């Protein structure tokens, strides 16, 4: 770390031309005091930093100060951040957990991608704590990576529904922000997952979403065969999707997905109707050896592609 600091100081103060053509930078620097070192150029108030990194287009930064933006990040780089990771160790126990974070993030005009990463001790008691991040920031990508939750499926679905339905809407007092292009949700929470009902709502409301990764449970308000059949009937007779989703990554807690050949077929049809522009369904994080994929989802994806070909070629299949 010391060697790196000295090198950065030397280059920025004596030879800043070395950074004139730099277009991409990843920064994960942390000091125990959560403050920039006294020897950093950032502490030199007479230094003109306005001309540093003039060609920089991508700045990926990791913040390790819980719900606060870490002061280890030099102030002259904050406005250039395009991708930010918030590393958490504390549980998310209140709905205003990210209130102080929002003050800092709202000033980042270049921020396009945000990831909230929780460690083994990070439990989520309030999914809605993430709503301000999704509803008030002009993000293109959002990733939520936590391993434990004390909240239930309905709470996670309210987060997804609130984020998707809010973005792009306008009112007298608010300005619309662009729709999310990519949304990644946790993959292996025992009591928090997305149901088909939520996925159906998302297919109707997510007007700009192109990538989605989630833990999916193929059931709805009713369970099993009836849930899939009811939704399939609705999409066949009442709805026409314009959702632009192109890539879907799925995870499933446990190995039970569907229980009959008819459910495989219905689920494949349903996914094709909800996401007509879908090009691929893949296992979450490429987990092709997981039972949920090699026993179930690979075949569902094969059927979905068959139904898509029939639909595009106007062949009788439905």
ZAMARGU-4260 file (C-alpha; in steps of 0.2 Angstrom, whole numbers, plus 5000, padded with zeros to 4 digits):
<rodrens>
0) 5000/5000/5000 | 5014/5012/5004 | 5023/5009/4988 | 5007/5012/4978 | 5003/5028/4988
5) 5020/5035/4984 | 5019/5030/4966 | 5002/5038/4964 | 5008/5054/4972 | 5023/5055/4961
10) 5014/5052/4945 | 5000/5064/4949 | 5011/5078/4956 | 5026/5077/4945 | 5021/5068/4929
15) 5002/5069/4927 | 5004/5067/4908 | 5005/5049/4912 | 4986/5049/4915 | 4981/5059/4900
20) 4976/5044/4890 | 4969/5033/4905 | 4951/5028/4901 | 4947/5015/4914 | 4952/5014/4932
25) 4947/5002/4946 | 4951/5008/4964 | 4949/4998/4980 | 4959/5008/4993 | 4956/5008/5012
30) 4964/5016/5027 | 4960/5011/5045 | 4955/5029/5049 | 4942/5029/5035 | 4951/5045/5029
35) 4963/5049/5015 | 4982/5048/5020 | 4990/5065/5025 | 5003/5062/5012 | 4990/5060/4998
40) 4989/5074/4985 | 4971/5075/4990 | 4977/5084/5006 | 4986/5097/4996 | 4973/5111/4995
45) 4984/5121/4983 | 4984/5107/4970 | 4974/5109/4955 | 4965/5092/4952 | 4953/5098/4939
50) 4964/5092/4925 | 4967/5075/4931 | 4961/5060/4921 | 4953/5070/4907 | 4950/5054/4896
55) 4943/5044/4910 | 4927/5035/4905 | 4925/5021/4918 | 4929/5022/4936 | 4925/5007/4947
60) 4927/5011/4966 | 4924/5000/4981 | 4918/5008/4997 | 4921/4999/5014 | 4913/5011/5026
65) 4896/5002/5028 | 4881/5014/5023 | 4892/5029/5022 | 4903/5033/5007 | 4921/5030/5013
70) 4931/5045/5015 | 4946/5035/5008 | 4940/5039/4991 | 4948/5056/4985 | 4935/5069/4983
75) 4941/5074/4966 | 4937/5056/4960 | 4920/5055/4967 | 4911/5065/4953 | 4919/5053/4941
80) 4913/5037/4948 | 4903/5026/4936 | 4902/5010/4946 | 4902/5009/4965 | 4902/4994/4977
85) 4896/4996/4994 | 4903/4983/5006 | 4893/4980/5021 | 4895/4970/5037 | 4881/4977/5047
90) 4863/4971/5046 | 4851/4981/5037 | 4838/4984/5051 | 4830/5000/5047 | 4821/5007/5032
95) 4832/5023/5032 | 4849/5013/5032 | 4855/5021/5017 | 4849/5039/5021 | 4867/5046/5023
100) 4873/5036/5008 | 4860/5044/4997 | 4866/5062/5001 | 4883/5057/4993 | 4877/5046/4979
105) 4864/5059/4973 | 4879/5070/4969 | 4887/5057/4958 | 4882/5063/4941 | 4892/5049/4932
110) 4886/5034/4943 | 4878/5021/4932 | 4881/5004/4941 | 4878/5001/4960 | 4882/4985/4969
115) 4877/4982/4988 | 4887/4967/4994 | 4884/4960/5011 | 4896/4948/5021 | 4891/4933/5031
120) 4884/4944/5045 | 4874/4955/5034 | 4856/4951/5037 | 4842/4960/5028 | 4827/4965/5039
125) 4820/4978/5028 | 4821/4976/5009 | 4813/4993/5006 | 4829/5001/5013 | 4835/4999/4995
130) 4821/5008/4987 | 4828/5025/4988 | 4844/5018/4979 | 4833/5012/4965 | 4820/5025/4964
135) 4830/5041/4965 | 4847/5037/4957 | 4848/5037/4938 | 4856/5019/4938 | 4857/5008/4923
140) 4863/4993/4933 | 4859/4987/4951 | 4866/4972/4960 | 4861/4966/4977 | 4872/4952/4984
145) 4867/4947/5002 | 4867/4929/5010 | 4854/4931/5024 | 4837/4938/5026 | 4825/4939/5041
150) 4812/4946/5029 | 4801/4936/5018 | 4797/4934/5000 | 4783/4947/5000 | 4795/4960/5006
155) 4808/4956/4992 | 4794/4957/4979 | 4788/4974/4986 | 4806/4980/4983 | 4806/4974/4965
160) 4789/4980/4961 | 4792/4997/4969 | 4808/4999/4959 | 4801/4994/4943 | 4784/5003/4943
165) 4792/5019/4950 | 4806/5021/4937 | 4800/5030/4921 | 4785/5037/4929 | 4782/5056/4930
170) 4771/5067/4941 | 4770/5085/4945 | 4783/5084/4958 | 4795/5072/4951 | 4806/5069/4935
175) 4806/5052/4927 | 4823/5043/4928 | 4828/5030/4915 | 4823/5012/4917 | 4835/5000/4924
180) 4844/4989/4910 | 4851/4976/4922 | 4845/4970/4939 | 4853/4956/4949 | 4845/4949/4965
185) 4852/4937/4978 | 4853/4919/4972 | 4851/4908/4988 | 4840/4915/5001 | 4829/4902/5010
190) 4814/4913/5013 | 4816/4927/5000 | 4813/4923/4982 | 4803/4929/4967 | 4787/4920/4962
195) 4779/4919/4945 | 4766/4933/4950 | 4780/4945/4953 | 4789/4940/4937 | 4773/4942/4928
200) 4771/4960/4935 | 4789/4964/4931 | 4786/4958/4913 | 4772/4971/4911 | 4781/4985/4920
205) 4800/4984/4917 | 4800/4994/4900 | 4819/4995/4899 | 4825/4979/4908 | 4837/4969/4897
210) 4846/4958/4910 | 4838/4949/4926 | 4846/4937/4938 | 4836/4930/4952 | 4831/4916/4963
215) 4814/4910/4956 | 4801/4899/4964 | 4788/4893/4950 | 4772/4897/4959 | 4761/4911/4962
220) 4746/4916/4973 | 4740/4898/4971 | 4753/4884/4971 | 4760/4872/4958 | 4751/4867/4942
225) 4736/4880/4945 | 4748/4895/4947 | 4757/4891/4931 | 4741/4887/4922 | 4732/4903/4928
230) 4746/4914/4923 | 4748/4905/4906 | 4729/4908/4902 | 4730/4926/4907 | 4745/4929/4895
235) 4737/4919/4881 | 4721/4928/4881 | 4723/4945/4890 | 4741/4951/4888 | 4754/4955/4875
240) 4771/4959/4882 | 4783/4972/4876 | 4796/4968/4889 | 4814/4970/4881 | 4822/4957/4892
245) 4835/4947/4883 | 4845/4938/4896 | 4838/4929/4911 | 4849/4920/4925 | 4839/4909/4937
250) 4843/4901/4953 | 4832/4889/4963 | 4834/4885/4982 | 4832/4866/4982 | 4830/4855/4967
255) 4811/4854/4966 | 4805/4865/4952 | 4790/4857/4943 | 4782/4840/4946 | 4775/4835/4929
260) 4778/4836/4910 | 4763/4847/4908 | 4771/4860/4920 | 4787/4860/4911 | 4778/4864/4895
265) 4767/4877/4903 | 4781/4886/4911 | 4791/4886/4895 | 4776/4894/4886 | 4773/4906/4899
270) 4791/4912/4899 | 4791/4914/4880 | 4775/4925/4881 | 4781/4936/4896 | 4798/4939/4888
275) 4796/4938/4869 | 4813/4945/4866 | 4822/4933/4877 | 4838/4925/4869 | 4844/4914/4884
280) 4840/4908/4901 | 4856/4903/4910 | 4860/4896/4928 | 4864/4909/4940 | 4883/4912/4940
285) 4885/4898/4928 | 4880/4884/4940 | 4877/4871/4927 | 4881/4857/4939 | 4867/4862/4952
290) 4852/4850/4953 | 4839/4864/4949 | 4848/4867/4932 | 4854/4850/4926 | 4838/4841/4931
295) 4825/4854/4927 | 4829/4871/4920 | 4840/4866/4905 | 4824/4857/4898 | 4813/4871/4902
300) 4825/4882/4892 | 4825/4870/4877 | 4806/4870/4877 | 4805/4889/4878 | 4817/4891/4863
305) 4805/4879/4853 | 4790/4889/4857 | 4799/4905/4852 | 4804/4897/4835 | 4786/4892/4833
310) 4779/4909/4837 | 4791/4918/4826 | 4788/4907/4811 | 4769/4907/4815 | 4768/4889/4817
315) 4754/4881/4827 | 4760/4877/4844 | 4749/4886/4857
</rodrens>
